[in-house]
Amino acid sequence: MAGILRKQGFDVQTVTDLSSLNAGALTGTRAVILNNVPAFKLPAEFLYALDVYVQTQGGGLMMAGGKNSF
């Protein structure tokens, strides 16, 4: 998906080290895509910030994956 978005002109940042995510990671972000990511692997601070990002700031969120994902 990242490659397709880049070809459309979007600036895409892919994060593989989930422990590096924090509230500051959402600064300037327009959308977050979680692909096959279990919630328990995301830092609690990031989950809280993600809730605020979507519900208060109107940020975009897409979640995709199988039965063991978010």
CNS distance restraints for C-alpha pairs under 8 A (distance, minus, plus):
assign (resid   1 and name CA) (resid   5 and name CA) 6.31 0.50 0.50
assign (resid   2 and name CA) (resid   6 and name CA) 6.15 0.50 0.50
assign (resid   2 and name CA) (resid  12 and name CA) 6.38 0.50 0.50
assign (resid   2 and name CA) (resid  14 and name CA) 7.44 0.50 0.50
assign (resid   3 and name CA) (resid   7 and name CA) 6.25 0.50 0.50
assign (resid   4 and name CA) (resid   8 and name CA) 6.48 0.50 0.50
assign (resid   5 and name CA) (resid   9 and name CA) 6.62 0.50 0.50
assign (resid   5 and name CA) (resid  10 and name CA) 5.50 0.50 0.50
assign (resid   5 and name CA) (resid  11 and name CA) 7.81 0.50 0.50
assign (resid   5 and name CA) (resid  12 and name CA) 7.15 0.50 0.50
assign (resid   6 and name CA) (resid  10 and name CA) 4.91 0.50 0.50
assign (resid   6 and name CA) (resid  11 and name CA) 6.22 0.50 0.50
assign (resid   6 and name CA) (resid  12 and name CA) 6.38 0.50 0.50
assign (resid  17 and name CA) (resid  21 and name CA) 7.70 0.50 0.50
assign (resid  18 and name CA) (resid  41 and name CA) 6.84 0.50 0.50
assign (resid  18 and name CA) (resid  42 and name CA) 5.91 0.50 0.50
assign (resid  18 and name CA) (resid  43 and name CA) 7.43 0.50 0.50
assign (resid  19 and name CA) (resid  41 and name CA) 7.72 0.50 0.50
assign (resid  19 and name CA) (resid  42 and name CA) 6.69 0.50 0.50
assign (resid  19 and name CA) (resid  43 and name CA) 6.18 0.50 0.50
assign (resid  21 and name CA) (resid  25 and name CA) 6.09 0.50 0.50
assign (resid  21 and name CA) (resid  42 and name CA) 7.49 0.50 0.50
assign (resid  21 and name CA) (resid  43 and name CA) 6.81 0.50 0.50
assign (resid  21 and name CA) (resid  46 and name CA) 6.14 0.50 0.50
assign (resid  22 and name CA) (resid  26 and name CA) 7.74 0.50 0.50
assign (resid  22 and name CA) (resid  43 and name CA) 7.18 0.50 0.50
assign (resid  22 and name CA) (resid  45 and name CA) 6.08 0.50 0.50
assign (resid  22 and name CA) (resid  46 and name CA) 4.72 0.50 0.50
assign (resid  22 and name CA) (resid  49 and name CA) 7.77 0.50 0.50
assign (resid  23 and name CA) (resid  27 and name CA) 7.66 0.50 0.50
assign (resid  23 and name CA) (resid  45 and name CA) 6.44 0.50 0.50
assign (resid  23 and name CA) (resid  46 and name CA) 5.22 0.50 0.50
assign (resid  23 and name CA) (resid  49 and name CA) 5.24 0.50 0.50
assign (resid  23 and name CA) (resid  50 and name CA) 7.58 0.50 0.50
assign (resid  25 and name CA) (resid  29 and name CA) 7.84 0.50 0.50
assign (resid  26 and name CA) (resid  49 and name CA) 7.90 0.50 0.50
assign (resid  26 and name CA) (resid  50 and name CA) 7.72 0.50 0.50
assign (resid  26 and name CA) (resid  53 and name CA) 7.52 0.50 0.50
assign (resid  29 and name CA) (resid  59 and name CA) 7.64 0.50 0.50
assign (resid  30 and name CA) (resid  59 and name CA) 5.76 0.50 0.50
assign (resid  30 and name CA) (resid  60 and name CA) 6.20 0.50 0.50
assign (resid  31 and name CA) (resid  59 and name CA) 5.80 0.50 0.50
assign (resid  31 and name CA) (resid  60 and name CA) 4.20 0.50 0.50
assign (resid  31 and name CA) (resid  61 and name CA) 5.61 0.50 0.50
assign (resid  31 and name CA) (resid  62 and name CA) 7.76 0.50 0.50
assign (resid  32 and name CA) (resid  59 and name CA) 7.87 0.50 0.50
assign (resid  32 and name CA) (resid  60 and name CA) 6.12 0.50 0.50
assign (resid  32 and name CA) (resid  61 and name CA) 4.87 0.50 0.50
assign (resid  32 and name CA) (resid  62 and name CA) 6.32 0.50 0.50
assign (resid  33 and name CA) (resid  61 and name CA) 5.89 0.50 0.50
assign (resid  33 and name CA) (resid  62 and name CA) 4.73 0.50 0.50
assign (resid  33 and name CA) (resid  63 and name CA) 5.86 0.50 0.50
assign (resid  33 and name CA) (resid  64 and name CA) 7.82 0.50 0.50
assign (resid  34 and name CA) (resid  61 and name CA) 7.81 0.50 0.50
assign (resid  34 and name CA) (resid  62 and name CA) 6.22 0.50 0.50
assign (resid  34 and name CA) (resid  63 and name CA) 4.76 0.50 0.50
assign (resid  34 and name CA) (resid  64 and name CA) 6.28 0.50 0.50
assign (resid  34 and name CA) (resid  70 and name CA) 7.76 0.50 0.50
assign (resid  35 and name CA) (resid  63 and name CA) 5.96 0.50 0.50
assign (resid  35 and name CA) (resid  64 and name CA) 4.85 0.50 0.50
assign (resid  35 and name CA) (resid  65 and name CA) 5.55 0.50 0.50
assign (resid  35 and name CA) (resid  69 and name CA) 7.70 0.50 0.50
assign (resid  36 and name CA) (resid  63 and name CA) 7.74 0.50 0.50
assign (resid  36 and name CA) (resid  64 and name CA) 5.93 0.50 0.50
assign (resid  36 and name CA) (resid  65 and name CA) 4.08 0.50 0.50
assign (resid  36 and name CA) (resid  66 and name CA) 6.30 0.50 0.50
assign (resid  36 and name CA) (resid  68 and name CA) 7.39 0.50 0.50
assign (resid  36 and name CA) (resid  69 and name CA) 4.66 0.50 0.50
assign (resid  36 and name CA) (resid  70 and name CA) 6.79 0.50 0.50
assign (resid  37 and name CA) (resid  41 and name CA) 7.23 0.50 0.50
assign (resid  37 and name CA) (resid  65 and name CA) 7.33 0.50 0.50
assign (resid  37 and name CA) (resid  68 and name CA) 7.86 0.50 0.50
assign (resid  37 and name CA) (resid  69 and name CA) 4.82 0.50 0.50
assign (resid  37 and name CA) (resid  70 and name CA) 5.38 0.50 0.50
assign (resid  38 and name CA) (resid  42 and name CA) 7.37 0.50 0.50
assign (resid  38 and name CA) (resid  68 and name CA) 6.30 0.50 0.50
assign (resid  38 and name CA) (resid  69 and name CA) 4.34 0.50 0.50
assign (resid  38 and name CA) (resid  70 and name CA) 4.37 0.50 0.50
assign (resid  39 and name CA) (resid  69 and name CA) 7.19 0.50 0.50
assign (resid  39 and name CA) (resid  70 and name CA) 4.85 0.50 0.50
assign (resid  42 and name CA) (resid  46 and name CA) 6.76 0.50 0.50
assign (resid  42 and name CA) (resid  47 and name CA) 6.71 0.50 0.50
assign (resid  43 and name CA) (resid  47 and name CA) 6.47 0.50 0.50
assign (resid  44 and name CA) (resid  48 and name CA) 6.27 0.50 0.50
assign (resid  45 and name CA) (resid  49 and name CA) 6.18 0.50 0.50
assign (resid  46 and name CA) (resid  50 and name CA) 5.92 0.50 0.50
assign (resid  47 and name CA) (resid  51 and name CA) 6.34 0.50 0.50
assign (resid  48 and name CA) (resid  52 and name CA) 6.55 0.50 0.50
assign (resid  49 and name CA) (resid  53 and name CA) 5.93 0.50 0.50
assign (resid  50 and name CA) (resid  54 and name CA) 6.20 0.50 0.50
assign (resid  51 and name CA) (resid  55 and name CA) 5.98 0.50 0.50
assign (resid  51 and name CA) (resid  56 and name CA) 7.94 0.50 0.50
assign (resid  52 and name CA) (resid  56 and name CA) 5.19 0.50 0.50
assign (resid  52 and name CA) (resid  57 and name CA) 6.63 0.50 0.50
assign (resid  53 and name CA) (resid  57 and name CA) 4.94 0.50 0.50
assign (resid  53 and name CA) (resid  58 and name CA) 6.38 0.50 0.50
assign (resid  53 and name CA) (resid  59 and name CA) 5.38 0.50 0.50
assign (resid  54 and name CA) (resid  58 and name CA) 4.84 0.50 0.50
assign (resid  54 and name CA) (resid  59 and name CA) 4.47 0.50 0.50
assign (resid  54 and name CA) (resid  60 and name CA) 6.22 0.50 0.50
assign (resid  54 and name CA) (resid  61 and name CA) 6.91 0.50 0.50
assign (resid  55 and name CA) (resid  59 and name CA) 7.53 0.50 0.50
assign (resid  63 and name CA) (resid  70 and name CA) 7.13 0.50 0.50
assign (resid  64 and name CA) (resid  69 and name CA) 7.56 0.50 0.50
assign (resid  64 and name CA) (resid  70 and name CA) 7.90 0.50 0.50
assign (resid  65 and name CA) (resid  69 and name CA) 5.43 0.50 0.50
assign (resid  65 and name CA) (resid  70 and name CA) 7.55 0.50 0.50
